[in-house]
Amino acid sequence: MSQTQDDAPESRRVYILGTGSIGRLIAHAICGIPNAPPVTLLLHRKDLLEQWEISQKQIHLITKGETETRDGYKVEPALPTWRLHGKEVSPDAYYRLKGQTGQEIDREVEASPEPYPQNVGKDGKAYEPIYNLIVTTKAPQTAAALTAIRHRLKPESTICIVQNGVGVVEELNEKIFPDPATRPHYLMGIASHGVNTNPRDPFTAVHAGFGTISLGKLPPTSTANTDTEPHQPITSWSPSSRYLLRTLTRTPVLAAVHTSPTDLLQTQLEKLAVNAVVNPLTALLDCRNGSLLYNYSMSRVTRLLLAEISLVIRFLPSLRGIPNISTRFSPERLETLVVGVCHRTAENVSSMLADVRMGRQTEIEYINGYVVRRGEEMGVACAMNYMMWHMVLGKQQMVLRETSESAPFVTQGKGQGGQWGGFEIKVE
């Protein structure tokens, strides 16, 4: 970076991609610290941009019934590119040709070599470099969302990823940043905060449970599940990585702490094990987290899932040589973690269940799907996790089909605009 964080105002700016529950909490928290950095919200959907324009341009955080409002945010569009059968198309054409809703399309998006023209910001500075980026989108949408700002990310930039699931960094390195020489730095964040949202109010969040955010740095040449390089002292980090870490750790509400790569990986895998049980079971059974407790049959299913997950984790090459791995990731201890989470969040609806109910794409491919893929690499068959993976995908498709084809009727047309094959298709 040619300028330091202190003398270059733009290098102090923090960009947040993803305005879900965690994204709103982080954006609200950062703006409340002394000498707060400027914050830009990158909105990756047209409807969010439209809602922001007609809103009060504020983010509201409700804690114990008290609402705290903060403003002063800058907003820029970051609409992803769309590709169909290897060719770049407009979003409208994609929707029309696929004949499905946007939630289904997210899974089909591929990276495009050039930024889509709609990515130009309203202030004419859409091509300014982004040095400090926090990504809180769902794992399946991360690669697609980054296509809109890929041209603004430099080797000096740092991307801090705060989301559920494992395997996103590998996907980004393959699809978005294939060249290690131009690849930005990565910070990984694992959040334990309980944050709820209302789909009808996209800029309000309810801080239902206080937690922490564990932060660790991944070198540009590393992936999310390997740590072959020695632990780097913070003094050797890039300026943007140090700046992001300092900004997040001095934000009291987030309770963010720096964690070594090895400890961060183990924390990430513990959360993965819990999510691989609680999320798919609640999504399939349409129940709150606490409903999984005191149920003999659910305990049997839980133990079968955890037996596979424990075996895969304990065989990971990146954990070899670390003391007490067999104990920390034993099926018995993982079951204790699952039961503890179900007790503490008994009245909560899991994020996967919320996504399934809304017909949105879930993170199942980065949770149980990740367990299955890593198991295959090491010769471990994960039949239970494979079944959970595809049952959630199947339910996701069922809900999507029901919501997108609820009441279609066809009238004769000319095959233009909103029409297909000479007929106009309507859904009411």
Secondary structure, DSSP 8 states (H G I E B T S, - for coil): --S-TTT-HHHH-EEEE--SHHHHHHHHHHTTSTT---EEEEE-SHHHHHHHHHS-S-EEEEETTEEEEE---EEEE----EEETTEEE-HHHHHHHHTS-HHHHHTT----SS--GGG--TTS-TTS-EEEEEE-S-HHHHHHHHTTTGGGEEEEEEEEEE-SSS-HHHHHHHHT---GGG--EEEEEEE--EEEEETTEEEEEEEEE---EEEEEE-TT--TT---S----GGGS-HHHHHHHHHHHT-GGGTEEE--HHHHHHHHHHHHHHHHHHHHHHHHHT--GGGGSS-HHHHHHHHHHHHHHHHHHHH-GGGTT-TTHHHHT-HHHHHHHHHHHHHHTTT---HHHHHHHTT---SGGGTHHHHHHHHHHTT---HHHHHHHHHHHHHHHHHHHHHHSSSEEEEE--S-TTEETTEEEEE-
